[in-house]
Amino acid sequence: MAIITLENIVKEYYLGKTPVPVLKGITLNIEKNEYVALMGPSGSGKSTLMNILGCLDRPSSGEYYINGQAISKANENELARLRNKEIGFVFQSFNLLPRLTAFENVALPLIYAGVPRAERDAIVWEKIEAVGLKDRAHHKPNELSGGQIQRVAIARSIVNNPSIILADEPTGNLDTKTSVEIMQVFEKIHANGNTIILVTHEEDIARNARRIIRLRDGLIADDLQVPH
């Protein structure tokens, strides 16, 4: 069964009373453990689609299922629980809390989930080690490089063992060498069984995925498998 199913997803915003269509009917299945890159020019609708996939926004019409659960029927509390349990987010701007150490930033989703301290600490160490940052765990973001900060953000995204990782331009603020290192981290996460959906403008970054979906004018223009 598909982990993500989108059925004729439409999203409109309003300028005054005038509807402005952004997504014009997206139908899509993503299977468990797929590695998908979402591409498209500015205004193609990929950020809007990412927000819907992440349960940060609701479609105007159409249906979205995660693991067979209809998202349109979920209330705000259920959506928050879904986001915390099923979806890990990695952002271009990292979104770490500056006063907290790397370890404390990674622990936050587990604190929200009510995981007891001893169990929480063991999980956080495991995830920090998985992204190669054990020696920097007690440093704050301003004491870390851009690549190290992104590794912290990735560790935080996987700490709840979510089904789906949504990565929005995760290499957008990084140099080429660091971008390659970060994509190697994603490769390891994919090998561990996670489903990854990556939004990127960069063709070479997209080619790390196994499938590239290109959006244009709110519709799917291409959906191609990438040989590896």
Sequence and secondary structure as in RCSB ss.txt:
>XXXX:A:sequence
MAIITLENIVKEYYLGKTPVPVLKGITLNIEKNEYVALMGPSGSGKSTLMNILGCLDRPSSGEYYINGQAISKAN
ENELARLRNKEIGFVFQSFNLLPRLTAFENVALPLIYAGVPRAERDAIVWEKIEAVGLKDRAHHKPNELSGGQIQ
RVAIARSIVNNPSIILADEPTGNLDTKTSVEIMQVFEKIHANGNTIILVTHEEDIARNARRIIRLRDGLIADDLQ
VPH
>XXXX:A:secstr
 EEEEEEEEEEEEEETTEEEEEEEEEEEEEETT EEEEE  TTSSHHHHHHHHTTSS  SEEEEEETTEEGGG  
HHHHHHHHHHHEEEEETT    TTS HHHHHHHHHHHTT  HHHHHHHHHHHHHHTT GGGTT  GGGS HHHHH
HHHHHHHHTT  SEEEEESTTTTS HHHHHHHHHHHHHHHHTT EEEEE S HHHHTTSSEEEEEETTEEEEEEE
   
